[in-house]
């Protein structure tokens, strides 16, 4: 099959991954990775708190993944890359035995996780119905925190100010609410 490389920018993430896996041509993975450099940089900056270290981490991650990406079964690239980048930053911090601190007023890429609450495949009408049904079953603190964070795109700090919850409570309500939604949606769509 003849493929013109000048058109690679129009390919989906998954198509680029497939072409890279098939051909080994780094241009495909490079195009894919370049799409997410700003988001990865923001994520690394959030964890590492240093611009130079964040840039270095993004480049190191690219070099590491270039040789390893073929070893993974990746359904949807963006959330997979988010998890890998987050783990990479945490490993760097652990090597230095540093305390891991996060700025809860920043919500770089986190809302992407909500988009994948349904599954890493395309959302069906049944799953959307289950999501709304399950959202109503959450405890009030979780439901209101999740709605404000994901649907109204408020920061942790804004939610805390509006509700009177502490920042740690807001983070906890969102994490527990996401977990409870996933469990409930699985039960509803079986």
RADA-V955174 format. One record per backbone hydrogen bond with DSSP energy under -1.0 kcal/mol. NH is the residue of the N-H (numbers start at 1). CO is the residue of the C=O. E is the energy in kcal/mol with one decimal. If there is no record, write none. Layout:
NH_CO_E, NH_CO_E
This chain:
7_4_-1.7, 8_5_-2.0, 10_7_-1.7, 11_8_-1.4, 16_12_-2.4, 17_13_-2.3, 18_14_-2.2, 19_15_-2.6, 20_16_-2.5, 21_17_-2.8, 22_18_-2.2, 23_19_-2.8, 24_20_-2.7, 28_25_-1.4, 30_26_-2.9, 31_27_-2.2, 32_28_-1.9, 33_29_-3.0, 34_30_-2.6, 35_31_-1.1, 36_33_-1.5, 40_36_-2.9, 41_37_-2.9, 42_38_-2.1, 43_39_-2.2, 44_40_-3.0, 45_41_-2.7, 46_42_-1.9, 47_43_-1.5, 48_44_-3.3, 49_45_-2.0, 54_50_-2.4, 55_51_-2.4, 56_52_-2.5, 57_53_-2.6, 58_54_-2.1, 59_55_-2.0, 60_56_-2.8, 61_57_-2.5, 62_58_-1.8, 63_59_-2.3, 64_60_-2.6, 65_61_-2.8, 66_62_-2.2, 68_64_-1.0, 69_65_-3.0, 71_68_-2.4, 72_69_-1.4, 80_76_-1.2, 81_77_-3.0, 82_78_-2.2, 83_79_-2.1, 84_80_-2.3, 85_81_-2.8, 86_82_-2.6, 87_83_-2.4, 88_84_-2.2, 89_85_-2.3, 90_86_-2.3, 91_87_-2.4, 92_88_-2.0, 93_89_-2.2, 94_90_-2.4, 95_91_-2.2, 97_94_-1.4, 98_93_-2.2, 106_103_-1.6, 112_109_-1.3, 113_110_-1.4, 115_111_-1.1, 117_114_-2.0, 128_124_-2.2, 129_125_-2.5, 130_126_-2.1, 131_127_-2.6, 132_128_-2.2, 133_129_-2.3, 134_130_-3.1, 135_131_-2.5, 136_132_-1.4, 143_139_-2.8, 144_140_-2.9, 145_141_-1.9, 146_142_-2.8, 147_143_-2.6, 148_144_-2.2, 149_145_-2.5, 150_146_-2.8, 151_147_-1.3, 152_147_-1.7, 154_148_-2.5, 156_104_-1.2, 159_155_-2.3, 160_156_-2.7, 161_157_-2.5, 162_158_-2.5, 163_159_-2.6, 164_160_-2.4, 170_166_-2.4, 171_167_-2.5, 172_168_-2.4, 173_169_-3.1, 174_170_-2.3, 175_171_-2.6, 176_172_-2.9, 177_173_-2.2, 178_174_-2.4, 179_175_-2.1, 180_176_-2.8, 181_177_-2.5, 182_178_-2.3, 183_179_-2.2, 184_180_-2.5, 185_181_-3.0, 186_182_-2.1, 187_183_-1.9, 188_184_-2.3, 189_185_-1.9
